[in-house]
C-alpha cells in the first residue's frame, strides 16, 4: 500500500523554515528565513488536510490552487507543483516571501482553526518556485502566435508586470514605461532585501525581457513623453502607476531637516544595495547610522523602515502607533521579527509635532486611549490630556501611507475621471476607465494595498484588454 502523504497534521507539528539569529541577520540585508530542504518541504506540505472547501484558496486574492500544489510537493512532484502555482500567480516566488499569509491563506487554514497550527503555505510556495528557477523550469514566454496589436503599460510594478506577462502569453506586443531606472516598482525600491532579495525581482524582469516585453525606463509621463503620445502608439493603454505620494501631517516643526518620508528612506537604502551613488544617503540625511530613529506609523511600510534602521546601525529605533498591538494593520509576524531585532514599539502614541528648529531633535508625542468604535467597527484613538512628552529623535521617518498623484493634471488628460480620493475611476470588472482604450489596475484604482492584489488586478485587466482589442476584428468579421 502506498504511504499516506497527506493529512499528517495530527502527527507532524507545524514548522517554519529556520530563521537566522537576530544578532546576525540585523547586520545585513539578506533574507532572514533559510530555505526548506526537500524532505522538510514535503513533510510540511503533507500536513494539509485537503479540505473539500479550501478556505486558504478562497481567502487568497489570486485564488491559488493551494491544496493541489501542496499535494504535489508532498509527493515529490515539484515541477507539477510549480506549474499549478504559476497558472494562477504570475510571481509565486515573490508572494511566497512578502504576502501577509497570517492574514490571508494561512490565517484561514482549517487545521489552524482546529488548533493544530497552520500549514506553512508561504514557505512551501517560495520553495517550489525557487526550485523551479534552480532547475530551469521557468522559461521565457513563447506565444503560439504573435499578434500585431500592441499595449502600452505605464508602471513597472507588480500590477503592470503581471499584465505584461499575461498579454505576452497571448502574443500581444507589450511596452512598459516607468519613471525609475530599474523595473519592479516597489518590489525593487520599496521593499527591503531582508524580505525580498533584489536578485529575485531582477530574474523575473529578465525573463519578461527575454519574452519580448520592451521596457522604456527613466521615462516620466507628462515630461519625457505625453500620455497622448503613448495612446497614439498603442491599441490600448494600462495605467498601473501605483500610489507614491506620501501622506503627511500638519503639525509644528514639519519640514525640519531629519524628518523624512518612508519611501525616500527605503529607496535610498535599496539603491545602496545595488551599489548606486546616493548623495542623500552619503551625506547622512537618509542614513540611520548612530542616530535615534523614530518611525511613525503601524503598517508594513513602517515595519520595513524600523528593520532597515536597525541594519544601518541606528543607536535606537522606536515605532509610534496610535492604536494598540491588536489593532495594528501591519503583519504580526513582521512585528515579532522587528522586536527580536531590537525595535521598541510605543503603542497608543501619536505625533503632535516636532522639536529642534531647523534640525529635528525630538517628536512631541500624545498618549492615546481607544474609545468608541467608528463606522468600520475599529475603536477610535482619543488623546489623553496632559500626558504629552518628547521622544528624542535625530531621524523621524513618516510611514503614514500613500496617496495617488493628480494624474489628470500631471499628464494633461482632464477627461480621465478620478474618484474623490484621487484614484482613477475604473469599472471593477473590466478595469476600463472613462477613456475607452485606457484601463487601470492596482493601487492607482484601489488605493495603497497588497502586492498580491496588484497582481490579481493586472491579470484581470490584461484579460479585459484582450477582449477589447479583439472587438475590431469581430466587427470586421460581421
N, C-alpha and C positions, 0 to 999 in steps of 0.2 A: 504494500500500500504506500502511495506517495505521502511524504511528510506534509502535514498541515502547515502551510506557510503563513496563513492569516489568523486573525482573532487571537493573537498572542498577548493581548493587553492584560490579561489576568495574571500571567506568569512572568511577563517581561516588563520591567519598570520603564517609565519614560526616562530618556537620557538625551541631553543636548550634546552637541559637539563640545569638546573641551575648549574652555576659554583660556587665553593666555593670562598669566597672573597680572593683576592691576599695576604692580610696580614696574613690570616690563613693558606692557602694552602702552602705558602712559608716556613712554619715551619715544614713540614713533607713530606713524600714521598708517601702519599696516592693519589689515582686518584682524579683529580680536578673536574670532572663532576659528578653530582649526577645522580641517575637512574631515567628514566621516570617512572611515575606512570601509571597504566593500562590505565586509561582514556586518559591521555596525549599522550601515545604512539599510541593509536587507533586514536586519533584526528589528530596527525601529519602524521601518515601513510595515513589517509583519504584525505590528500591534494594531493596525487598522481593523475595525470591526466590520468593514464592508457593508455599511448601512444600506437599507433599502431606499431610504430618503436621506442622502448625504447632506447634512447641514453645512459641512465645510464647503461644499461646492456651491450651494445656494447663497452662502454669505460671501463668496468671492466675487468681486465686481466682474471678473472675466469668466465666471462660472467654469473654472478649470475642472477637468475630469479627474479630480484628485484621487478618489478610490481606485480607479483603474491604473494610474501610473504608480501608486503605492504598491499595488499587487504585482505589477511588472517588476518593480525594484526588488520586492521580497523574493521573487522567483529568479532573480538574476538576469532578467530580460531588459537590460538597461537601454538599448537602442530603441526598443519599442516604447519604453517609458518616456524617453526623450521625445519621440515622435508624437505621442499623445499629449505631452506637456506643451510642445511647440505649436500644436494645432490650434490651441485657444489663446496662448500667451506668446506675444512676439518676443519678449525678453525675459524668459523664466529665470535666467541666472541673476538678473537684476532684482526681480521681485522676490526671489528667494532670500536675498540679502537685506532688502530695505523695506519690504512690506511690514506693516504692523500686524503680524499674524495673530498676536494676542487679542486683537480687536476684530479680526476677520475670520479666517478659516479655523485656526487653532482655538480661538475663543469660543467657537460654536461646535467643536468636536463633541460627538455624543459620549465618547468614553471619558472626556474631561468632565462633562456634566454628571457622569455616574461615579466620579471620584477616583478614576484610575490614572489621571494625568493624560493630557492631550497627546496625540501623535505629533511628532516634531516635523510638521509638514514643510515649513520653510527650509529647514536644513536639508531635508531629502530632496526638495526641488532644486536647491543650489547644487547639491552633489550630482544629481542626474545631468544637469546641463554642463557643469564643469567637466564631467566625464565625457560628455558628447564633444566638447571642444578638444579635449586631450586626444580623443580617438579619431578626430577628423570627420565626425558625423554632421557638423554644422558646415554647410557648403554654400557658396554664392547662389543666389536665386537665378534660375534659368527658365524663364517663362516658355510655355509651349509655343506661343505665337506672340511676336512683337506687334504692338498696335501703334498707330500713328498719333493717337491723342496724347496730349501732354497735360500734366497737372503741376502747378507751382504751389509749394508749401512754404509758408512763412513761419519759421520757428523750427529749430533742430533739436527740440527737447523730446521727451518720451512720446507725447501725442503725435508730433509731426513725424518722428521716425517710425512709429508703429503704422501710421498711414502710408508712409513711403514704402515700407516693406510689403504691405498688402496690395498696393497699387502695382508695384513691380511684379508681383506674382501673377497679376492679371495681364502683364505685358505692356502696361501704360508707361510712357516716358515721364520721369519724375525729376524735378529740380527743387532743391531745398535751399531757401535763403535764410541766413542767420546773421545776427549782429556781431557775434563773437568770432574769434579766430579759430576755434575748435567747435565741432558739432557736439551735441549732447545736452545743451542747456544746463538745467540744474543738476543733471546726472554728472556732468563734467565739473562745473564750477560751484555748485551749491551744496553738494553732499560730500562730507569729508571722506578721505581714503580709508579711515578705520571702519567705516560702514560699507563703502563701495570703492574698492581699489580702481584706479583710473584705467588700468590695462583691461579691465573687464568691459568698460564702456568703449574704449578705443577699438577693441577687437570686433565689436558689433558694428561700429561705424565703418570700419574697414570692410567688413562683409557686405554692407549695403553699397559701398563704393564699387566693390568688385561685382556687385549685382547690377550695376548700371545706374545707380542713383547719383545725380550730379549735385554737388554742394557748392553754393556761392557764399563764401564766408566773408567776415568783416564788411557786411552789407547792411546798412541801416536804411530800411524802407522809409521813404519820405525825404531822405537826404541823398543817399548814393543812387537810389533808383526810386521812381514813383510807383505808387500802388497801381495806378492805371497802366503803367508800362508792363508790370507783371501780369495784370489781367489780359493785356493785349497779346502776350506771348504764349498764353496757355488756354486750354479749353475750359479749365476750372481752376479755382484757387482755394486752398485751405489755409485759414488763419489759425495757427497753433502757437502763438507767442508766449503763452503763459502770463502770469502776473508778476511783475518785478518791482513795481513802485512800493517802497517801504511805507507802511502805516506809521504815522508819527503821533506824538502827543504835543499838546500846547502846555508848556509849564515853564516856570522860571529857570533860566540857565540853559535852556535848549539852544544848541548852536555852538556851545563851547567846544574847544579842542579836546578830544578824548571821548566825545560822545559819538558813536559810530553806528551805522546801520548794519544789521546782521549779515545781509548778503554781500555788502562791501568787504566785511571782515572775512567771511568764508571764501569769497572769490580770491582774495589776496593770498590766503593760505593755500588754496588749491593751485593757484598759479605757481607758487613757490615749489610745490611738489612736482610740477612739470619742469622746473628749472628756469622759469621765466624771470625777467627783470621786473621787479615790482617796487617802484620808488616809494609808494605809500607804506609798504611793509618795511623796506630797508631803512627808512627814516624813523621808524619806531611807531608811527601813528597806528598801524594795524597789526602790530606785533605785541603779544601779551607778556613777553618775557620780563620777569621781575616786577610785574605790576599787580596791583589789587584789582581784580576784574569783577564787575557786577553785570550779570546778564538779566535783562528784564523781559519776561515772557515765560510761557509754560508749554509751548508746542514743541514739535520735533526739531524745528529750526533752533530754538533755544537750547535744546539738548546738544545739537551739533556744535553750537558756539561754546558752551561750557566745557565740553570734552576736547575741543580744539585748543582752548586756552590752557588747559592742563598740559597738553602735549607741547605747547610753545614755552612752557616753563614759567607760568604765572606764579606770583607769590601766594595768592589765594584766589579762589573762584567761588562766587556766590550767585545763586539764581533766585530772583524775586518773582513770586507768583501770587496773584491777588486772591486765589481760592486755595483750598487745601489739596493734599495729595490725591485724595479720592476723586476730585473734580478736575484734575489736570488733563488737558487734551493730548499731551504727548504720550508716547509709549511708556508703559510702566517698566518694560524691560530696559529701555534706554535710561530711565531714571535710576534704576538699580545699577546699571553699568557706570553711570556718572558718579554715584555715591561711592562705589568701590574704588574709583579713581581719585577721589578726594574732593569732589564738589560738595558744597554745603547748600542745601535748599532752605530758603527762608519763606515758609508758607504764609498765606494771609497777609501779604505785604504788597504795596503798590507805590510807585514813584509819585512824589508831589512836586519835585523839582530837582535842580542840581546846584551844588555849591562849588565855589572856587573861582568864579570870574571867567577870565579868558581860557584857563585850563581847568578842567573838571578835577575836583579833589574829593567829591562825595555825592551820594544820592540821598536826597531828602525823602525818607520813607514814611508812609502812612500805614499804621497797623489796621487790619481789616477783620471783620467777622462776617459770617454767612447769615443773610437774612431770609426774607420770604422768597419763594421761587418766582422766576419770571415766566413769560409766556411759554418758553421752551421746557419749563419744569426744573431748570437749574437754579439753585439758590443764588441770590444776588449778593455780591460783596457790599458791605457797608463800612464806612470809616468809623474807627474807634476814636472819638475825640480825645485830644490830649496825650495820645500815645505815639506821636511822631518822634523820629530820631534820624540821625545822619549815619549812613553806611559809607565808610571810607572807600573811595574808588579812584584809581588812576585811569581806568578804561571802563566806560559804560557802553554796553552793547544792547541796542534796541532790537528785540526779536518779537515784535508785536503783530506780525503778519504782513500780508502783501495786498495791494490794491491794483486794479488794472490801470494802465496808462490810457490817456484820452486818444485812442487810435483814430477816430474820425477827424480830429483836429490835426494830429501829428502827420497823418497820411493824406490830408486834404480830400477826404471822402465823406462829405456831410450826409450822403444817403445811406451810409452804413449805420443801421439802427443799434443803439445800445440800451441797456436797462437803466433803471435809476441808480444802480450800483456802479455803472460804468462798464459792466461786462457786455460782450457782444450778444445781442438777442438772436438766438438761433432756434429753429424747430428742434424739439427734443428727440424726435425720431430720425429726421433726415440730416440734422445739423446745418441745414440751409439757412442763410442769413436773409436780410432784406434785399440783397443783390443776388439774383437767381444763379449766377455762376460762381458765387462765393460761399464757402462753407466755413464753419468754425468749430473747434473742438478743444477740449481740455480746460485748463484753469481760466482761460480768457472767456469761457462761457459759464462755467460752474463756480468760478472763484477759486481761491487757493485750496487745493485738495491733494489727494494722494497720487503718486506716480501710477499706481495700478488703474485708477480711474482715468487718467490721461491716456493710458494705453488702450483701454476699452473705447474711449471716445474716438481716438484716432482710427481704430479698426472700423468702428461703426461709420464714421464719416467717409472713410475710403470706400466702403460698400455703397454708400449713398451717392458718392461721386461717380462710381462705376455705372450706377443706374442712370445718373444724369447725362453723362457723356454718351451713353448708348441711345438716348432718345432721338437725336437727329437721324441716326441710321434707321431706327424703327419707322420714323415718319417718312423717310425716303422710300423705304420698302413698301409702305402702304400706297 
